[in-house]
Amino acid sequence: MGKVWEDFRDNLPWKDLLLGFLAPKAMLFAGISAHRVFIGAVAAAVWSIAVFWITRARSKRINIFAVLAMIAIVARVAVILASRSPVLYIYAQAIESGLYGAVFMLSLLLPRSLIQLFAEGSGVKIPERVKSSAHYRMAWQVVTATWGLTYLATAVVLVTFRMVSLKWAAAIDILSNWPVTIGLILFTVTFPRWYWTRKLADIEALP
């Protein structure tokens, strides 16, 4: 069972997340901080496109994080160029987080939630005695709900940051992405193992 979770952890797209999503957003933030919005946006966009095509060429798959980053960059730059209003920038962030949260929560109505689909698509082989238990789906429901509620809470918090400069708005943007995303991924890796071990007495204790 420990080997299963090593495989799960290793199969998570850490590199895709870092290179495809977090790196370009950091570039955009650097450009905004230096009052070079256009340069930062172009650098971030070029980076995202390059990551997308390199991933596509090498492994014949799509780096979804790079796609999400491009959408986020275009939305933010459009808001900046249209108004240069930090309030609208914050609202754009809040709407994006709210939409992510809503998608995660709505997926709970499906037979398999988004995080369950993501986990099963990672290639990890979970023992049948776990998958056949009712606790299998429940663990992924809890994890998916945590993602959804976290993004919805982030949207609410962002709306409270109204009286800030554009630079601070961009800082809030990137800070609300890095820690939140990394924290959620760590929770996704650790919670199901803890939950199943506790609920299913016949599962070998995990290190």
Secondary structure, 3 states (H helix, E strand, C coil): CHHHHHHHHHHCCHHHHHHHHHHHHHHHHHHHHCCCHHHHHHHHHHHHHHHHHHHHHHHCCCCHHHHHHHHHHHHHHHHHHHHCCHHHHHHHHHHHHHHHHHHHHHHCCCCCCHHHHHHHCCCCCCCHHHHCCHHHHHHHHHHHHHHHHHHHHHHHHHHHCCCCCHHHHHHHHHHCCHHHHHHHHHHHHHHHHHHHHHHCCCCCCCC
